Amino acid sequence: MKVLVGMSGGIDSSVAAYLLKQQGHEVMGVTMTIWNKRSHLERPLGSTSCFAPDKSEDIKAIKRICEKIGIEHQVLELSDLFEEVVLANFKNEYMDGRTPNPCIWCNAKIKFGAMVDYALQSGLAFDKFATGHYARITEENGRFSLTKAVDLKKDQSYFLYRLSQEQLARTLFPLGEMTKAEVRAIDVAQGFHKVYQEESQDFYDGDYTDLLEISNKKGNIVTKDGTVLGEHEGIWHYTIGQRKGLGIAAERPLYVLSLRSETNEVVVGFVEDTLQSTVHAGDVVWGRVSSLEGEIRVQAKIRSTGYPTQALAHQNEDGSITAVFQDEVKAATVGQSLVLYQGEHILCGGIIEQAW
């Protein structure tokens, strides 16, 4: 079988390519370049983010790894598309007072979407596309579903929930049944990286103002009743639930509750004000099921970190989903994702629109 492997230069994608080659597949590595439109930005010292200007050395390192494995490597230039799809969404969401997750958007729209389509249009022939993500794909009753990785500490199914049935059908996750320790051991044995190689941890580790291409905009930090407590330099510098860095003295720690784009205000309150029991999400992508029948018991996640929480979920008439949590959750964030699990399997997920 011919397999195209998305390679970032990190440990996981390198080992994924190696394992597929060892299994007898005809493997080709592919790397997308997405930074050319922002090449004027300075790359922060020691940057390990996936989006960073000047990755020429990274490309050289990836090609060396491919040579060690004994596979070909191609580079696809996708900075225009990344700009139009991921960064445009990133900017629009932040300016509307929402907090997007660009990694989720990029996975569905670019890595597993446009990049694969572009590779096919460019004449690269392959049967399956593979990455080094920690997740599994299962098939039941004619539907594909994302399933948690064996190594739950590294599980990345939440970040991949927006993959369509078509995308899941053509995807392989060679590391889904492995632990990170096992993957690292293979990487070291093959000499792909240094023993203590750092890994990419974030989408971008520079100043978000550079990506948004806007100037700071002063506004007020207020309580829910409108009392002014201080000033801010732009609502995009804050995230829902943030406690540190507010620069306001108060009787108890303050948390960011919401971002009001229409009035350019950051709303803050105490910890009890961050607690919610109900989360509503739209723009739903269906996984193991194509709809929810009645009210069902699920485990739901509202952010990538933390464990799924027990909830009762139902589908609304407009196709959106609502989850009522058994125990209150903290700082569900508009623009982030609500993902519903049953056991190891993802049922569906959507973009958070409201929480109360």
C-alpha atoms as one frame of an Amber mdcrd trajectory, in Angstrom:
protein
   0.000   0.000   0.000   1.206   3.517  -0.815   1.114   5.785   2.242   1.742
   9.528   2.380   2.990  10.602   5.817   2.640  14.160   7.071   6.026  14.969
   8.633   6.685  17.883  10.971  10.230  16.891  11.829   9.256  15.791  15.315
   9.645  12.436  17.032   6.115  11.175  16.436   5.797  11.735  12.687   9.318
  10.396  12.135   8.562   7.164  13.992   5.197   6.853  12.226   6.943   6.966
   8.844   9.591   4.481  10.007   6.997   1.995  11.294   4.982   2.118   8.092
   8.124   1.480   6.050   9.007  -1.458   8.321   5.522  -2.876   7.764   6.290
  -3.075   4.048   4.331  -0.096   2.778   5.567   2.205   0.034   6.019   5.401
   2.051   6.569   9.026   1.076   7.001  11.911   3.517   5.354  15.278   2.933
   5.766  18.593   4.740   3.656  21.691   4.216   5.159  25.165   4.427   2.708
  27.670   5.900   4.837  30.603   7.051   5.938  32.338   3.826   3.254  35.015
   4.134   4.613  35.874   7.588   8.329  35.509   6.881   8.869  39.065   8.174
   8.115  37.932  11.725  10.968  37.098  14.050  11.109  33.515  15.196  11.217
  33.498  19.028  14.449  32.048  20.396  14.041  28.320  20.956  10.652  28.233
  19.250   9.112  24.760  18.939   5.698  25.890  17.690   4.247  24.437  14.499
   3.744  27.925  13.019   6.999  29.842  13.053   8.868  31.919  10.453  12.008
  30.468   8.882  11.834  26.714   9.143  14.482  26.073   6.501  16.628  24.187
   8.993  13.613  22.093  10.001  13.074  21.071   6.369  16.727  20.010   6.086
  16.367  17.933   9.260  13.194  16.256   7.941  14.922  15.355   4.691  17.834
  13.811   6.648  15.359  11.689   8.628  13.631  10.560   5.426  16.995   9.562
   3.979  17.680   7.464   7.096  14.312   5.756   6.755  14.851   5.302   3.025
  11.816   7.198   1.743  11.214  10.138  -0.572  10.178  13.536   0.758   8.139
  16.342  -0.805   7.452  19.907   0.335   4.066  21.486  -0.434   3.684  25.271
  -0.290   0.363  26.048   1.413   0.917  29.436   3.050  -1.797  31.140   0.962
  -4.377  28.572   1.989  -3.248  28.615   5.612  -3.625  32.393   5.594  -7.112
  32.255   4.074  -8.488  29.401   6.152  -6.726  29.163   9.523  -5.365  32.647
  10.196  -8.463  34.404   8.835 -10.618  32.326  11.200  -8.128  32.983  14.022
  -8.382  36.749  13.525 -12.149  36.864  13.042 -12.789  34.816  16.173 -10.500
  36.875  18.398 -11.911  40.163  17.105 -15.421  38.870  17.884 -14.432  38.150
  21.480 -14.195  34.399  20.959 -11.200  32.128  21.632 -10.514  29.796  18.690
  -8.471  26.618  18.652  -6.384  26.941  15.469  -4.940  23.429  15.823  -8.402
  21.853  15.527  -9.240  24.052  12.533  -5.896  23.342  10.851  -6.206  19.577
  11.290  -9.599  19.374   9.605  -9.183  22.056   6.945  -5.470  21.887   6.082
  -3.464  18.872   7.278  -6.090  16.202   6.607  -8.008  18.273   4.059  -6.385
  20.725   1.665  -2.868  19.298   1.988  -4.034  15.789   1.070  -6.174  17.108
  -1.783  -3.311  19.288  -3.027  -0.914  16.345  -2.892  -3.291  14.311  -5.067
  -3.709  17.207  -7.508   0.082  17.556  -7.662   0.374  14.045  -8.988   1.413
  12.221  -5.797  -0.195   8.780  -5.848  -1.106   7.175  -2.514  -3.801   5.034
  -0.910  -3.715   6.332   2.657  -2.550   9.405   4.566  -0.841   8.976   7.933
   0.407  11.192  10.766   2.066  10.763  14.131  -1.022  11.703  16.141  -1.960
   9.626  19.167  -5.454   8.400  18.285  -7.159   5.399  16.735  -9.837   4.945
  14.095 -12.519   2.286  14.435 -15.316   1.288  12.057 -18.745   0.051  13.076
 -22.007  -0.170  11.147 -20.473   1.599   8.183 -19.291   4.632  10.167 -15.769
   5.582  11.187 -15.104   7.030  14.617 -12.135   8.509  16.352 -11.110   6.464
  19.346  -8.816   7.447  22.185  -5.184   6.401  21.981  -3.866   3.610  24.194
  -1.606   6.198  25.873  -4.305   8.382  27.450  -1.770  10.962  28.593  -0.894
  11.625  24.947  -4.358  11.103  23.453  -5.079  13.689  20.726  -8.563  12.613
  19.673 -10.031  15.927  20.918  -7.890  17.864  18.429  -9.031  15.601  15.586
 -12.777  15.433  16.214 -13.627  17.598  13.166 -12.277  15.050  10.687 -15.029
  13.967   8.309 -16.051  10.396   7.528 -14.192  10.676   4.205 -11.038  11.921
   5.936 -11.154   9.180   8.564 -11.607   6.519   5.875  -8.306   7.447   4.210
  -6.271   8.010   7.395  -3.854   5.866   9.413  -2.554   6.562  12.927   0.392
   4.161  13.403   1.062   5.357  16.972  -2.472   4.907  18.306  -1.694   1.565
  19.952   1.657   2.715  21.388   2.879   4.628  24.415   5.044   7.703  24.133
   7.858   5.862  25.901   7.807   3.153  23.223   7.859   5.764  20.458  10.770
   7.639  22.047  12.724   4.403  22.389  12.369   3.729  18.647  13.354   7.311
  17.824  16.514   7.090  19.915  17.404   3.628  18.574  17.139   4.916  14.986
  19.061   8.105  15.765  16.399  10.445  14.412  16.685  12.968  17.259  18.620
  13.735  20.407  17.571  11.769  23.477  15.931  14.801  25.116  14.448  16.348
  21.981  11.890  19.071  22.735   8.512  18.856  21.044   6.082  21.353  19.607
   3.703  22.473  22.323   1.655  25.262  20.798   0.332  26.750  17.594   2.423
  29.935  17.887   4.707  31.134  20.676   5.135  34.759  19.604   2.887  37.773
  20.234  -0.635  37.175  18.890  -0.811  40.872  17.955   1.669  40.100  15.145
  -0.643  37.452  13.696  -3.732  39.616  14.016  -1.885  42.493  12.327  -3.595
  45.134  14.431  -2.495  47.796  16.883  -3.279  47.643  20.580  -6.696  49.050
  21.419  -7.290  50.343  24.935 -10.505  49.417  26.693 -11.918  48.850  30.155
 -11.724  45.844  32.451 -15.126  45.716  34.156 -17.240  43.630  36.520 -20.501
  42.033  35.376 -22.432  45.092  36.563 -20.169  47.438  34.576 -17.923  48.751
  37.343 -14.591  49.792  35.819 -11.602  48.174  37.549  -8.804  48.938  35.109
  -7.698  49.113  31.480  -6.507  46.616  28.875  -4.585  46.905  25.600  -6.825
  44.642  23.509  -9.342  41.886  24.244  -7.299  39.403  22.197  -4.641  39.403
  24.936  -7.065  37.550  27.245  -8.734  34.151  27.420 -11.822  33.028  29.332
 -10.854  31.717  32.772  -7.536  33.592  32.828  -6.456  34.597  36.338  -2.882
  35.821  36.077  -1.728  38.988  34.384  -4.842  41.101  34.936  -2.948  43.740
  36.930  -5.873  44.461  39.241  -5.803  44.367  43.041  -8.900  42.759  44.561
 -10.053  41.090  47.766  -9.915  37.720  46.005  -8.379  36.511  42.712 -10.234
  37.713  39.626 -10.898  35.644  36.500 -11.811  36.630  32.950 -15.508  35.787
  32.410 -16.159  37.128  28.916 -14.811  39.368  26.181 -17.238  41.991  24.844
 -16.085  42.894  21.357 -18.922  45.359  20.785 -17.864  47.530  23.745 -14.180
  46.480  23.836 -14.502  45.306  27.447 -12.918  42.479  29.397 -15.415  41.245
  32.008 -13.995  39.758  35.216 -15.391  38.116  38.343 -14.598  35.693  41.138
 -14.067  31.942  40.791 -17.714  31.088  41.485 -18.684  33.226  38.496 -16.676
  30.960  36.175 -18.722  27.837  36.979 -21.303  26.566  34.479 -23.511  23.504
  34.199 -24.742  23.763  30.598 -22.740  24.116  27.379 -24.275  24.635  23.934
 -22.324  24.010  20.703 -23.027  24.411  16.980 -21.300  23.593  13.680 -21.385
  19.942  14.754 -19.273  17.197  13.174 -20.665  13.685  13.651 -18.399  10.766
  14.481 -19.568   7.349  15.648 -23.214   8.381  15.209 -25.002  10.579  12.690
 -27.386  12.040  15.288 -28.328  11.843  18.964 -31.590  10.062  19.753 -33.160
  11.604  22.845 -31.077  12.414  25.917 -27.991  10.262  26.332 -25.294   9.903
  28.960 -21.847  10.948  27.720 -18.431  12.023  28.850 -17.814  15.549  27.558
 -14.695  17.668  27.155 -14.716  21.461  26.827 -10.951  21.840  26.386  -8.027
  19.670  25.366  -6.585  19.481  28.876  -8.381  17.708  31.676 -10.515  14.588
  31.736 -13.960  14.091  30.180 -16.787  14.962  32.575 -20.091  13.097  33.018
 -23.011  14.846  31.312 -26.411  14.353  29.723 -26.478  15.483  26.101 -29.150
  16.011  23.482 -29.420  17.248  19.923 -31.491  20.339  19.214 -33.835  20.868
  16.271 -31.252  22.996  14.441 -28.625  20.235  14.693 -26.680  21.842  17.528
 -25.877  19.920  20.717 -26.297  20.741  24.406 -24.563  19.076  27.333 -25.761
  19.404  30.949 -22.911  18.453  33.264 -23.282  16.347  36.381 -20.769  18.596
  38.136 -20.226  22.204  37.161 -17.366  22.910  34.779 -15.083  25.911  34.902
 -14.834  28.586  32.216 -16.347  26.918  29.174 -15.047  29.183  26.415 -16.981
  30.447  23.419 -15.023  29.485  20.296 -13.486  26.369  21.836 -14.931  22.884
  21.298 -17.394  20.650  23.112 -16.590  17.016  22.277 -18.837  14.144  23.377
 -17.445  10.682  24.109 -18.978   7.353  24.983 -16.221   5.278  26.449 -13.259
   5.493  24.089 -15.243   6.714  21.089 -16.105  10.232  19.930 -19.796  10.570
  19.137 -19.656  14.145  17.878 -18.357  17.618  18.660 -19.026  21.255  17.920
 -17.939  24.844  18.512 -19.069  26.283  21.858 -21.571  29.101  21.355 -22.964
  29.569  24.873 -22.404  28.370  28.425 -24.421  29.039  31.561
